[in-house]
Every structure is written in structure tokens, then in C-alpha cells.
Amino acid sequence: MIEIQGLHKSFGTNRVLQGLDLSVRKGETLAVIGQSGSGKSILIKHMIGLMRPDQGRISIDGVDICCLSERELYAVRRKFGLLFQAAALFDSLTVAENVRFGLERYQDYPPDRIREIVLESLAKVGLRDVEDLMPYELSGGMKKRVGLARAIAYGPEIMLYDEPSTGIDPIRADAINDLILRMQQEMNVTSVVITHDMTSAYKVADRLAMLYNGKIVQIGAPDEIRNSANPIVQQFIHGQAAGPIKDY
Amino acid sequence: MASESKPFPFSTLFSQVGQVGLLFGRATAGLFRKPFEKENFLQQLEDIGVRSLPVVSLTAAFGGLVFGLQTYIGFHRFIGPGSEAYGGPVISLGLTKELIPILVGLMITGRVGSAMAAEIGTMKITEQIDALYSLGADPVRYLVTPRLLASVIMMPILVLYGDIIGIACGYIYNVMMGVNQHIYLKNTLLYLEFWDVVTGLIKAAVFGGVIAVIGCWQGLEARGGAEGVGRAATRAVVVASIGVLILNFFLSKALPADLVL
């Protein structure tokens, strides 16, 4: 479904991705783990076509998106729902306007149906009676849930979650994890979860991929990662300062 | 691998002029593609137009008063007492063709251009621009096109409003100084031509486009955090103000003094 081969991306002299290869299977939830600043968010921005690679190939359902025009990318982006790290809600729009934003552009529904879907999407993430609130009136956890409602409203086939549990308390983080699992069970979407929260990664993922030095150093089921012989993976998942990873 | 050389400043300048031109082209093309962001456009009409009325009123009023004052002194000193009534056309011509478009242009640059850069810059650094892309909206068509159109429409309206206030204040000052109001009005109406007012309005429309495109461009180019947004807002004001002043000269040269039909 998502095939990435030899992906390179640099910003000036900072080589963030250095020949990354990754394959995401249809219907699975893949967690990409790695240190802060290791390029995880850059990776998902490449998947949805928000960034162009310096080198390499990204294929979505067999279509290489690296050479597509902005207009052609529109059809590809329609397949994706993206939950941003800080939700990225539009400040000037109400919650309801935020949630229906993509829906109005990607679907051709009458206003009544759009209103229904907005309420359904908000209910799916456990929010009621918030439609007329502005983003600044919401807590961090509520913003994430509104961001999720906005991303799922138009029925994407692939969900990308950029650090869904960062910045919220452990209970709300677990509630977000439950939502991710429920999305996969109810909507059968393919999901890529970017995180450095191992509790979250083990809970939601079918497979985990460890990103280090611009490459995937290991990919496998949660148990394989737990029992990995790779010292880089072991240092990261146990959160130890001592080990082969020095650049922190 | 060869080391990256620092670009020659002129190439940076040309590259930036190219970016602004490209943004203007994309924003203009956005006018002809659906969906047109009507709500955004109406909001901008209010922000740029209605909310600028107090500042334009004050600027035009004091611009008219000071121009009236200096013209009065000039006529009184160089031509003689009683000649001040002939200053009416000079005041009206100067205000409608130059002073009001420039003053309003600079005030709108400070009020609106900086706000555009700050708002879009904040959207950029908080990933709202990426969110627009991911939700199927083209940020240029969604953000820049409505601002450009609203600015091009509202600037001439604000300048026309400023013309009326400025001319009225120049008149009031001169009448208060004892100038013969009938001769003042008669001369003003005799020598001020419709084309003089239109010249100022054409300039205003061009300034409106420059202010909107530069404000939006700086916002879209914002990097980093709050500091980056602040820098974008400052640059938007500086670049657009310089653009308005330079363009004013070339437009004054290019637009004919009289319209010959």
C-alpha cells in the first residue's frame, strides 16, 4: 500500500533521511519510533506529499507520488487523514467548521448530511456540544480529538498520526490510543503512528519500525522489538542514556 | 561534493521578486477556479475596509489640514494676501493624486500587511498551512486570493473616502483662516478633474495588490517560532512600504496628467 525506497531528505547540511526503506501493509497499524528530531514527522510529510524528497521513491497504491503535480497530489491526499502533533486546528474557525473543512472539499454532500457527519465524527472521538466552540476554548486533549474528528470525517483509507499522545496526560493519551484502535477496527484503515511513547506504540501497533540516523534500523512485531538484539533499539525502548545512541 | 557558496545578494533579490510574482500569478489564477472562498473574502473586506476607516479618517483629516495650512502659507507669502483662495485646486490635486494614496497605502501596510504576515506566519509555524494541504485546500487560493481581491477592491474605496475627508479638512482650514469660500470652491471645482481622482484610485488599487501579496508572501515564508512571525510582520511592512513609495513615483510618471479621449 505504502512503499518507500531509498528516501533521502536534507535541510542544508543536516541529512535527516538517508536512504530510508519502508513498506506499510494494507490494514495494518505501523508505529514508527525514534528519538525526537530523528525525522519521523518529516517521513509522514513525505507520505502525504507535503514534502518532496531529494532522492528516492514513495508509492501509494502503486502510484509514485514524487513526480506528481499539486493538482494530481490532491487525489492522493484524499486517501489520507493526518492528525498533527499539535492538532493544527484552524484558529479562526469553530470546531464544527474545522471538522467539516475537509469534508466540504473532498465530498459532495448536502449541508444537512455534512452536519450529520460532523456530529458523528465528534461523537466517535467522544466529544459532544462543542461544535460552536473556538479552538482556544479547548484543552490540549480536546484539540487532539477535534483534530482526529477532522481527519476521519471524510473517510480516509490511511490514517497518519503524528505523536498522538505527546503533550497530554497519560489517561487522555490512553484514551487516544483506544480511539486509534477503534478507528482501525471500525473503519479498517491502514495507520502509521509516529511516536516515541513506547506504551502507546506497543498498545496500538501491529508492527514497529525504529528510525535512527535517517534509516529504519529494525522493523517487526512488538515482541520482536522488545526482544531485539540490536543495542540501538534496546537503548531506545528502555529509555537509557548510556548506549550506542550518543546524539541526544 | 562542492561546498555550497553563499548566493550573490542580487540573485537573492531576483529570486524574491520572482517568488512574489509567482505568488501574485497563482493568487490571480485562483480567482477563476472553484470553489471561491466567499466567506474568507467577505471577512477580508471587513478587515481591510471597514476596520481601517478610523485610521484612514484620522490620517486623511490631518493630511488635509496640514496640506491646507502649508498651501495657505505658500500663497499668502509668495503671491500675496487674498490669493489663498486659489490654493483650493492645489490642495485637491495634491491630495487626490499623491498624498492620500500614499498616506492610506502606508497606513494600510502597517495595519493590514503586517496582520496578514503575522496571521499566515502563525498558521505556517503551527502547521495549519500543512493542514490546509492535507484537507484538500490550496493555501494560496484559500488565503492569498481572497486577501488580494479584497485589498484591490477596498484600497480605492478607502482612498476615495480619504480624498473626501482630506479635501473637506483643507477647505475647513482655509475658510477658518478667512479665505473666500466661494472663490475657493469655484476654483477647486473648475480645476480638479475627474481623471485626477481616478489616477489616485488606480494607484490605490496597485498599492492594495502590493500590500496583500507582500504580506501573504512574508507570512508563507515565516520560519521558526514567534520570533520568525515577528520578523515576517516587520519585513512585510518595510518591503511593502518601500514598494508603495517606489511604485508611486513610477505610476505618477506613467499615468497621463490629463485623460485625452
Boltz contact constraints between the chains, C-beta under 6 A:
constraints:
  - contact:
      token1: [A, 48]
      token2: [B, 134]
      max_distance: 6.0
  - contact:
      token1: [A, 50]
      token2: [B, 130]
      max_distance: 6.0
  - contact:
      token1: [A, 50]
      token2: [B, 133]
      max_distance: 6.0
  - contact:
      token1: [A, 77]
      token2: [B, 134]
      max_distance: 6.0
  - contact:
      token1: [A, 82]
      token2: [B, 134]
      max_distance: 6.0
  - contact:
      token1: [A, 84]
      token2: [B, 127]
      max_distance: 6.0
  - contact:
      token1: [A, 88]
      token2: [B, 127]
      max_distance: 6.0
  - contact:
      token1: [A, 88]
      token2: [B, 128]
      max_distance: 6.0
  - contact:
      token1: [A, 88]
      token2: [B, 131]
      max_distance: 6.0
  - contact:
      token1: [A, 90]
      token2: [B, 128]
      max_distance: 6.0
  - contact:
      token1: [A, 101]
      token2: [B, 135]
      max_distance: 6.0
  - contact:
      token1: [A, 102]
      token2: [B, 135]
      max_distance: 6.0
  - contact:
      token1: [A, 102]
      token2: [B, 136]
      max_distance: 6.0
  - contact:
      token1: [A, 105]
      token2: [B, 136]
      max_distance: 6.0
  - contact:
      token1: [A, 105]
      token2: [B, 137]
      max_distance: 6.0
  - contact:
      token1: [A, 106]
      token2: [B, 136]
      max_distance: 6.0
